[in-house]
Amino acid sequence: MSNRYLEIKPQNHNASFSYNEGRPIISFQISEQEALLLPRSIRFCGQLNVYKNSAREPPTDTRLRMDSRLGVWSVVDQLVISSARSKQTIEHLKHANRFYSSFFPATSDEKHLIGAFGETGLTLPSIDGQQISVIQESSGSGVTAVNSNEFCIHLPSGLLSGTSAIPLSAQSGVGGLQIDIHLSPASAVLFDNSGDASGGGLLGAFYELYNCKLVCEVHMPSPQDMPSTSGGRLEYNSFSGYYQTINSTNAEINFALGLSRVNGVFMNFIPSSYLNNLNHNSMATLLPTKADGSIADLRQVVFTKGGVRYPLDYNIDTAYKTDSKQKQVDPQVIRNGLNAIIPYNKITHTSVSPVNCNKDWSSNGNAVLGGGVNYVVGVAYDTVGSDTAGGNFMDEAWGVQMDIGLEDNNPVSAFIFVHSKQTILFQNGNVQVIQ
């Protein structure tokens, strides 16, 4: 028995990757072999350069920013994991960076953002500090840049965050893994902190990734420890992303999930006009807002299954329903949202606090301490990790109803993320996913 460390170059090998220059997908293949992949060992590595225009001029002033809580994770728009042999999709996380916008604040404190994640993922709990240490560090061009920002990040997803080793064998495993990283457009990653990208000469701002590679660890079992050649199964967590817009005081969202073991659902919000807009931070997780920038109070939340209240058989009336001037955080909504991301009793580190999820802010919330506003709405269906428990939405639609103060024509985008249990069955090179 032994372990090996693999360094894998992109299949579509390019000198650099950039959405704006037509190279938006980075594909890695961990080939089929008689080995077990340790999913938590996977790291995506490379160099990040940021430019203020197509001439690759470095940003020398302080206007150009990126979301400081996410750092380089903000460039990951989609994460697709599939079998290299059969091409069966195992997990497809859409809107990955919006998922990370809620996931990281819920599971990482400011020490993480300054320390480990700051070193590996270019994060900081301050947009000013991150601008100086990351954006302005891009003082060169291409692979020879003097101060390129090197990164080495894990890729949070259900499958890659699991503890179970993944058999890569063609006969008794998944037949290797294909990992595709879809990059976000620069207008979703970068923004002008002054809100006037045109006036600041930043309409052509973009980023590039260089020297990309994937590193991982595989376990080489002895012959007697090899999985059965007759096939097997693997239980794993999966995250799915959905998108919807709301623009009324009675906001209703419904989806036919087709999932039988849902552990939790959470969502974050942002004005639709902020998305893919260099004048605004597209990764902000704000409370719903009106056209004038004021907060649209979320007065009531009801989660449903097939139109019936579930799993809570009561309405959640927020503190803002009786007192619209209330500035403090609504504890039940935030606690339920965090509990949907990770069981509340297992949260040991978090940067979500009354400081950054209340109503005491204006404009875009960028000046809020801790890297910006952290607002999340959600509900958990299973917090004990049972293989059979959870919400069954195979035949009934999941839904949420919100009484919200959207009284003018200002669409708000809701990004919904579903955490569920799934099973992979594999035999003789064939892979099937049971949801």
C-alpha positions as CSV (number, residue, x, y, z in Angstrom):
1,M,0.0,0.0,0.0
2,S,1.3,3.5,-0.9
3,N,0.1,6.9,-1.8
4,R,1.1,8.9,-5.0
5,Y,0.8,12.6,-5.7
6,L,-0.4,13.6,-9.1
7,E,0.1,16.8,-11.0
8,I,-2.2,17.2,-13.9
9,K,-2.1,19.8,-16.7
10,P,-5.3,20.9,-18.4
11,Q,-6.5,18.8,-21.3
12,N,-7.2,21.9,-23.3
13,H,-3.8,23.2,-22.6
14,N,-3.4,26.9,-23.2
15,A,-0.8,29.4,-22.0
16,S,-3.6,31.2,-20.2
17,F,-7.4,31.0,-19.5
18,S,-9.7,33.9,-19.7
19,Y,-13.5,34.2,-20.2
20,N,-13.1,37.6,-22.0
21,E,-10.6,36.2,-24.4
22,G,-12.6,33.1,-25.4
23,R,-10.9,30.5,-23.2
24,P,-13.5,30.1,-20.4
25,I,-13.2,26.3,-19.6
26,I,-10.4,24.5,-17.9
27,S,-10.6,20.7,-18.2
28,F,-8.7,18.2,-16.1
29,Q,-8.8,14.5,-16.4
30,I,-7.7,12.1,-13.6
31,S,-7.2,9.0,-15.7
32,E,-8.7,5.6,-14.9
33,Q,-6.3,3.5,-12.8
34,E,-6.3,0.9,-10.1
35,A,-6.2,3.5,-7.4
36,L,-8.4,5.3,-4.9
37,L,-8.7,9.1,-5.2
38,L,-8.7,11.0,-2.0
39,P,-11.2,13.8,-2.9
40,R,-10.2,16.3,-0.2
41,S,-6.6,16.3,-1.5
42,I,-7.6,17.9,-4.8
43,R,-6.2,21.4,-5.3
44,F,-6.6,23.8,-8.3
45,C,-3.4,25.8,-8.7
46,G,-2.2,28.6,-10.9
47,Q,-1.5,32.3,-11.1
48,L,-4.0,35.2,-11.3
49,N,-3.3,38.4,-13.1
50,V,-5.7,41.4,-13.2
51,Y,-5.6,44.1,-15.9
52,K,-7.5,47.4,-16.3
53,N,-7.9,47.1,-20.1
54,S,-7.2,45.0,-23.1
55,A,-3.7,46.5,-23.4
56,R,-2.9,44.6,-20.2
57,E,-2.2,47.7,-18.2
58,P,-1.9,46.9,-14.4
59,P,-4.4,48.5,-12.1
60,T,-2.4,51.3,-10.4
61,D,-5.2,53.1,-8.5
62,T,-7.6,51.8,-5.8
63,R,-10.9,51.7,-7.8
64,L,-10.8,48.2,-9.3
65,R,-11.8,45.5,-6.8
66,M,-13.0,41.9,-6.4
67,D,-15.0,40.3,-3.7
68,S,-12.6,40.0,-0.8
69,R,-14.3,37.1,0.9
70,L,-14.0,34.9,-2.2
71,G,-10.7,35.9,-3.7
72,V,-9.9,33.6,-6.6
73,W,-12.9,31.4,-5.9
74,S,-15.0,34.2,-7.5
75,V,-13.7,33.1,-10.9
76,V,-15.4,29.7,-10.7
77,D,-18.9,30.0,-12.3
78,Q,-19.6,26.2,-12.7
79,L,-18.0,23.1,-11.5
80,V,-18.8,19.9,-13.5
81,I,-17.5,16.5,-12.3
82,S,-18.1,13.5,-14.5
83,S,-16.8,10.0,-15.3
84,A,-13.9,10.2,-17.7
85,R,-14.9,6.9,-19.2
86,S,-18.7,7.0,-19.5
87,K,-19.1,10.8,-19.5
88,Q,-21.9,10.4,-16.9
89,T,-22.3,13.6,-14.9
90,I,-21.8,13.0,-11.2
91,E,-22.1,16.5,-9.9
92,H,-22.8,19.8,-11.6
93,L,-22.7,22.9,-9.4
94,K,-24.1,25.9,-11.2
95,H,-23.5,29.4,-9.9
96,A,-20.6,28.0,-7.9
97,N,-19.2,31.4,-6.9
98,R,-22.6,32.5,-5.6
99,F,-22.7,29.3,-3.6
100,Y,-19.2,30.1,-2.1
101,S,-20.5,33.6,-1.3
102,S,-22.7,32.0,1.4
103,F,-20.7,28.9,2.1
104,F,-17.4,30.5,3.1
105,P,-18.8,33.1,5.5
106,A,-20.9,30.4,7.2
107,T,-17.9,28.0,7.7
108,S,-14.9,30.3,7.9
109,D,-14.0,33.1,10.3
110,E,-11.9,36.2,9.7
111,K,-8.7,34.3,10.8
112,H,-9.3,31.9,7.9
113,L,-9.8,34.7,5.4
114,I,-6.6,36.4,6.6
115,G,-4.5,33.3,7.2
116,A,-4.9,30.0,5.3
117,F,-7.5,31.2,2.7
118,G,-5.7,34.5,2.4
119,E,-2.5,32.6,1.5
120,T,-4.0,30.0,-0.8
121,G,-7.1,31.7,-2.2
122,L,-6.2,35.4,-2.1
123,T,-9.0,36.3,0.4
124,L,-9.2,39.0,3.1
125,P,-12.1,40.2,5.2
126,S,-11.5,43.8,3.9
127,I,-12.0,45.0,0.3
128,D,-9.4,47.7,0.8
129,G,-6.8,45.3,2.1
130,Q,-7.5,42.8,-0.6
131,Q,-7.3,45.5,-3.3
132,I,-3.8,46.4,-2.2
133,S,-2.5,42.9,-1.6
134,V,-4.1,41.2,-4.7
135,I,-5.4,43.5,-7.4
136,Q,-2.4,45.9,-7.3
137,E,0.0,43.0,-7.1
138,S,-0.7,42.2,-10.7
139,S,2.0,44.5,-11.9
140,G,3.3,42.5,-14.8
141,S,1.9,40.7,-17.8
142,G,1.6,37.0,-18.6
143,V,3.6,34.1,-17.1
144,T,6.6,36.4,-16.6
145,A,4.7,38.9,-14.4
146,V,6.8,40.0,-11.5
147,N,4.1,39.9,-9.0
148,S,1.5,37.4,-10.2
149,N,-0.8,36.2,-7.5
150,E,-0.2,32.5,-7.0
151,F,-3.1,30.4,-5.6
152,C,-3.8,26.8,-4.6
153,I,-7.4,26.2,-3.7
154,H,-9.7,23.4,-2.9
155,L,-12.9,23.1,-4.9
156,P,-15.8,22.9,-2.4
157,S,-18.5,20.6,-3.7
158,G,-20.4,17.7,-2.3
159,L,-18.3,15.0,-3.9
160,L,-14.9,16.6,-3.4
161,S,-15.7,17.5,0.2
162,G,-16.4,13.9,1.1
163,T,-14.3,11.6,3.1
164,S,-14.9,8.4,1.1
165,A,-12.2,7.5,-1.4
166,I,-13.3,7.4,-5.0
167,P,-12.3,4.3,-7.0
168,L,-10.8,5.2,-10.3
169,S,-10.7,1.7,-11.8
170,A,-12.4,1.2,-15.2
171,Q,-14.0,-2.1,-14.0
172,S,-14.7,-1.6,-10.3
173,G,-14.9,2.2,-10.1
174,V,-16.0,5.4,-11.9
175,G,-13.5,5.0,-14.7
176,G,-11.5,8.1,-13.9
177,L,-12.8,11.6,-13.3
178,Q,-13.2,14.6,-15.6
179,I,-13.3,18.0,-13.8
180,D,-14.4,21.0,-15.8
181,I,-14.1,24.5,-14.3
182,H,-16.2,27.1,-16.1
183,L,-14.8,30.6,-15.6
184,S,-17.0,33.7,-14.8
185,P,-16.9,36.8,-17.0
186,A,-14.7,39.5,-15.7
187,S,-17.8,41.7,-15.2
188,A,-19.0,39.2,-12.5
189,V,-15.6,39.0,-10.8
190,L,-14.3,42.6,-10.9
191,F,-16.0,45.9,-10.1
192,D,-15.3,49.6,-9.7
193,N,-15.6,50.5,-6.1
194,S,-16.7,54.0,-7.1
195,G,-19.6,52.7,-9.1
196,D,-18.5,54.3,-12.4
197,A,-16.4,51.9,-14.4
198,S,-16.8,54.0,-17.5
199,G,-15.5,57.1,-15.8
200,G,-12.6,55.2,-14.3
201,G,-11.5,53.7,-17.6
202,L,-12.3,50.2,-16.4
203,L,-14.9,48.9,-18.9
204,G,-12.2,46.7,-20.4
205,A,-10.9,45.3,-17.1
206,F,-10.4,41.5,-17.1
207,Y,-8.4,38.7,-15.4
208,E,-6.3,35.8,-16.7
209,L,-5.2,32.6,-15.1
210,Y,-1.8,31.2,-15.9
211,N,0.1,28.0,-15.2
212,C,-3.0,26.1,-14.2
213,K,-2.7,22.6,-12.9
214,L,-4.6,20.2,-10.6
215,V,-2.8,18.3,-7.9
216,C,-4.2,15.4,-5.9
217,E,-3.3,12.3,-3.9
218,V,-4.3,8.7,-4.8
219,H,-4.0,5.6,-2.7
220,M,-2.6,2.5,-4.3
221,P,-4.2,-0.4,-2.4
222,S,-2.6,-3.8,-2.2
223,P,-4.2,-6.6,-4.4
224,Q,-6.2,-8.0,-1.5
225,D,-7.6,-4.5,-0.7
226,M,-8.7,-3.8,-4.2
227,P,-12.5,-3.2,-4.6
228,S,-14.5,-6.0,-6.0
229,T,-14.4,-6.3,-9.8
230,S,-18.2,-6.9,-9.7
231,G,-18.8,-3.2,-9.1
232,G,-19.9,-1.2,-6.1
233,R,-21.5,2.0,-4.9
234,L,-20.6,5.3,-3.3
235,E,-22.8,7.5,-1.2
236,Y,-21.9,11.2,-1.4
237,N,-23.3,14.7,-0.9
238,S,-24.2,16.9,-3.8
239,F,-25.0,20.6,-4.3
240,S,-27.2,21.9,-7.1
241,G,-27.7,25.5,-8.1
242,Y,-30.9,27.2,-9.3
243,Y,-31.8,30.7,-10.3
244,Q,-35.0,32.8,-10.2
245,T,-36.0,36.4,-10.1
246,I,-38.5,38.0,-7.8
247,N,-40.2,41.4,-8.3
248,S,-43.4,41.6,-6.2
249,T,-44.5,41.8,-2.6
250,N,-45.7,38.2,-2.7
251,A,-42.6,36.4,-4.0
252,E,-43.1,32.7,-4.8
253,I,-40.4,30.3,-6.0
254,N,-41.1,26.7,-7.0
255,F,-38.8,24.0,-8.5
256,A,-39.4,20.4,-9.4
257,L,-36.1,19.1,-7.8
258,G,-36.5,15.4,-8.6
259,L,-34.4,14.6,-5.5
260,S,-35.4,12.1,-2.8
261,R,-32.9,12.9,0.0
262,V,-32.7,16.7,0.4
263,N,-30.7,17.8,3.5
264,G,-31.2,21.5,3.1
265,V,-32.0,24.5,0.9
266,F,-30.6,28.0,1.2
267,M,-30.6,31.1,-1.0
268,N,-28.9,34.5,-1.3
269,F,-30.0,37.6,-3.1
270,I,-28.7,40.5,-5.2
271,P,-30.4,43.1,-7.3
272,S,-30.5,41.8,-10.9
273,S,-29.0,45.0,-12.2
274,Y,-25.8,44.3,-10.2
275,L,-25.1,41.0,-12.0
276,N,-22.3,41.1,-14.6
277,N,-22.0,44.8,-14.0
278,L,-18.5,46.4,-13.5
279,N,-20.2,49.1,-11.4
280,H,-21.3,46.6,-8.7
281,N,-20.0,43.6,-6.9
282,S,-21.8,40.6,-8.5
283,M,-20.9,38.4,-5.6
284,A,-22.6,40.5,-2.9
285,T,-25.1,38.7,-0.7
286,L,-27.5,41.5,0.1
287,L,-30.9,41.8,1.5
288,P,-33.5,42.4,-1.3
289,T,-33.4,46.1,-2.2
290,K,-35.7,48.5,-3.9
291,A,-34.9,50.7,-6.9
292,D,-33.7,53.6,-4.8
293,G,-31.2,51.2,-3.0
294,S,-33.2,51.1,0.3
295,I,-33.8,47.7,1.8
296,A,-37.0,45.8,1.0
297,D,-38.0,44.2,4.3
298,L,-38.4,40.4,4.3
299,R,-41.5,40.2,6.6
300,Q,-42.5,36.5,6.3
301,V,-41.0,33.3,5.0
302,V,-42.9,30.0,4.4
303,F,-41.2,26.9,3.0
304,T,-43.5,24.4,1.2
305,K,-43.6,20.9,-0.3
306,G,-46.3,20.4,-2.9
307,G,-47.9,23.7,-1.7
308,V,-48.1,22.6,1.9
309,R,-45.9,24.0,4.7
310,Y,-42.9,21.8,5.2
311,P,-40.7,21.1,7.1
312,L,-41.9,23.9,9.4
313,D,-45.7,23.9,9.9
314,Y,-45.8,27.6,10.7
315,N,-44.9,30.9,9.1
316,I,-41.7,32.6,10.0
317,D,-42.6,36.2,10.9
318,T,-39.5,38.3,11.0
319,A,-38.8,41.2,13.4
320,Y,-39.4,43.6,10.5
321,K,-43.1,42.7,10.1
322,T,-44.0,44.6,13.2
323,D,-41.2,47.2,13.2
324,S,-39.9,48.2,9.8
325,K,-37.3,50.5,11.6
326,Q,-35.7,47.5,13.3
327,K,-32.0,47.5,12.3
328,Q,-30.8,44.4,14.1
329,V,-30.4,41.0,12.5
330,D,-33.4,38.7,12.5
331,P,-32.0,35.7,14.4
332,Q,-34.4,33.0,13.3
333,V,-34.0,33.6,9.6
334,I,-30.2,33.8,9.8
335,R,-29.9,30.7,12.1
336,N,-32.1,28.7,9.8
337,G,-30.1,29.8,6.8
338,L,-26.8,28.8,8.4
339,N,-28.4,25.5,9.6
340,A,-29.2,24.7,5.9
341,I,-25.6,25.2,4.9
342,I,-24.1,23.1,7.7
343,P,-25.8,21.8,10.9
344,Y,-25.8,24.7,13.3
345,N,-24.2,22.7,16.1
346,K,-21.3,21.8,13.9
347,I,-20.4,25.4,13.0
348,T,-17.1,26.0,14.8
349,H,-15.9,29.0,12.7
350,T,-18.0,31.6,11.0
351,S,-17.7,35.2,9.9
352,V,-21.5,35.8,9.9
353,S,-22.3,38.1,12.8
354,P,-24.8,40.9,13.8
355,V,-22.3,43.3,12.2
356,N,-22.7,42.1,8.7
357,C,-26.2,40.7,8.4
358,N,-28.3,43.5,9.7
359,K,-30.1,46.4,8.0
360,D,-27.7,49.1,9.2
361,W,-26.1,49.8,5.8
362,S,-26.9,51.5,2.6
363,S,-25.9,51.5,-1.1
364,N,-24.1,48.3,-2.1
365,G,-23.0,47.2,1.4
366,N,-19.3,47.1,0.3
367,A,-18.3,49.2,3.3
368,V,-19.7,46.7,5.8
369,L,-17.0,45.2,8.1
370,G,-15.9,41.6,7.4
371,G,-16.0,41.9,3.6
372,G,-19.6,42.9,3.0
373,V,-23.2,41.9,3.9
374,N,-23.8,38.2,4.7
375,Y,-27.5,37.5,4.3
376,V,-28.9,34.1,3.7
377,V,-32.4,32.4,3.9
378,G,-32.9,28.7,4.1
379,V,-34.2,25.6,5.9
380,A,-32.7,22.2,6.9
381,Y,-34.6,19.0,6.3
382,D,-32.0,16.7,7.9
383,T,-29.2,17.7,10.2
384,V,-28.1,14.3,11.5
385,G,-26.6,12.9,8.3
386,S,-28.9,10.0,7.9
387,D,-28.7,8.0,4.6
388,T,-32.5,7.7,4.4
389,A,-33.8,10.9,6.1
390,G,-34.3,14.3,4.5
391,G,-37.0,15.8,2.3
392,N,-38.3,13.7,-0.6
393,F,-39.1,16.0,-3.6
394,M,-39.2,13.3,-6.2
395,D,-42.8,13.8,-7.0
396,E,-43.7,17.1,-5.2
397,A,-42.3,20.5,-5.9
398,W,-40.2,22.4,-3.5
399,G,-41.3,26.0,-2.8
400,V,-40.8,29.1,-0.8
401,Q,-43.2,32.0,-0.3
402,M,-41.9,35.4,0.9
403,D,-43.8,38.5,2.0
404,I,-41.3,41.1,0.9
405,G,-41.2,44.9,0.4
406,L,-40.5,44.9,-3.3
407,E,-43.0,47.6,-4.1
408,D,-41.4,49.1,-7.2
409,N,-40.0,47.7,-10.4
410,N,-36.6,46.4,-9.2
411,P,-36.1,42.7,-10.0
412,V,-34.0,40.8,-7.4
413,S,-32.1,37.7,-8.3
414,A,-32.4,34.7,-6.0
415,F,-29.7,32.0,-6.2
416,I,-31.0,28.8,-4.6
417,F,-28.8,25.9,-3.6
418,V,-29.9,22.4,-2.7
419,H,-27.9,20.0,-0.6
420,S,-28.8,16.4,-1.2
421,K,-27.6,12.8,-0.8
422,Q,-26.9,10.9,-3.9
423,T,-25.5,7.4,-4.8
424,I,-23.1,6.3,-7.6
425,L,-23.4,2.8,-8.9
426,F,-20.5,1.5,-11.0
427,Q,-19.8,-1.8,-12.7
428,N,-17.7,-2.8,-15.8
429,G,-17.1,0.8,-16.8
430,N,-20.8,1.9,-16.5
431,V,-21.8,4.6,-14.0
432,Q,-25.3,5.4,-12.8
433,V,-26.3,8.2,-10.4
434,I,-29.3,7.7,-8.2
435,Q,-30.8,10.9,-6.9
